[in-house]
Amino acid sequence: MLGTARMGEDPTKSVVDRWGRTHDVPNLFIIDGSIFTTSACVNPTTTIQALALRTADYLKGEGKQVIE
């Protein structure tokens, strides 16, 4: 399902931030199609993979500073 855990910086209008970290649950990252705001007319697999790799790089680089 797409769009069920919307990505955004405003916790009142979204579930996760730009890195996929939930606003309400510490240390929980959501990295799948649910973070899209809406579905596109193409298969989202490559975009989901890119978001997962981007978040993995973020976690690898920030390490202990990210995890509370």
C-alpha positions in Angstrom: 0.0 0.0 0.0 1.2 3.4 -0.8 0.7 6.6 1.2 -0.3 5.1 4.5 2.7 6.4 6.5 3.3 9.7 4.7 6.7 11.3 4.8 7.1 14.9 5.9 8.6 17.2 8.5 5.4 18.2 10.2 4.3 15.6 12.7 0.7 16.7 12.5 0.6 16.0 8.7 3.0 13.0 8.4 4.1 9.8 10.1 7.9 9.8 9.3 10.6 12.4 8.7 12.8 12.7 5.6 14.9 9.7 6.7 11.9 7.4 7.4 12.1 7.8 11.2 8.7 7.9 12.8 7.7 11.1 14.6 6.1 9.3 17.5 8.1 6.1 18.1 11.8 6.4 18.9 14.2 4.3 16.8 11.5 3.1 14.4 12.2 3.6 10.7 9.7 2.9 8.0 11.3 2.3 4.6 8.8 1.0 2.1 6.1 2.3 -0.3 3.9 3.5 2.5 6.0 6.6 3.0 5.0 7.9 -0.5 2.4 10.6 -0.4 0.6 9.1 -3.4 1.2 6.4 -6.0 2.8 7.2 -9.4 2.0 5.7 -12.7 5.1 3.6 -12.7 6.4 0.6 -10.6 7.8 2.1 -7.3 10.4 -0.7 -6.7 13.5 1.2 -7.8 12.4 4.3 -5.8 11.8 2.2 -2.7 15.3 0.6 -3.1 16.8 4.1 -3.4 15.1 5.3 -0.3 16.2 2.2 1.6 19.9 2.7 0.5 19.7 6.4 1.4 18.4 5.7 4.9 21.0 2.9 5.4 23.8 5.4 4.5 22.3 7.9 6.9 22.2 5.4 9.7 25.7 4.2 8.9 27.1 7.7 8.9 25.2 9.1 11.9 25.4 5.9 14.0 24.8 6.4 17.7 23.8 10.0 17.2 20.6 8.8 15.4 19.6 6.0 17.7 18.3 7.2 21.0 
